[in-house]
Structures are given as structure tokens and as C-alpha cells.
Amino acid sequence: MYMFDTNTVSHLFRQHPQVLNVMEKLPPSAVCISSVTEAELLYGVAKRRNKALQSMVEAFLAAVT
């Protein structure tokens, strides 16, 4: 099990090559985040008011929680 922090998830959304490489090798069931990371992601989305980013975060949260 791998617990990703907010920075790692942000790098994933920005398609950082090293993070993408790791994610491609892991089954979704091997990834989790803390409630703090979830709250930080939701706060960031609310602050930016970006619908595309909101959709991306919601899809990610549905996959890992």
C-alpha cells in the first residue's frame, strides 16, 4: 500500500513523468491518501474554481477512497 501526499497527487495531475511512471506500475487498490490530503485537494479545487481540475480531483478521490 502506498499513501500519497498532496504534493505527489499534485505532481500526478501535472503529469510529472516520474510520478506517472510509478502510478502506471501500481494497481489502484495499492494507492491511498490520508484525510488531510483529501481535504487539501478539495480546498485547492474550491479556491481555484476550475471545473476541469474539480473533475480530475473528484475522479481521483473516487478511485482511491
Secondary structure as GFF3:
##gff-version 3
##sequence-region A 1 65
A	DSSP	beta_strand	2	4	.	.	.	ID=ss1
A	DSSP	alpha_helix	6	13	.	.	.	ID=ss2
A	DSSP	alpha_helix	17	25	.	.	.	ID=ss3
A	DSSP	three_ten_helix	28	30	.	.	.	ID=ss4
A	DSSP	beta_strand	31	33	.	.	.	ID=ss5
A	DSSP	alpha_helix	35	48	.	.	.	ID=ss6
A	DSSP	alpha_helix	51	64	.	.	.	ID=ss7
###
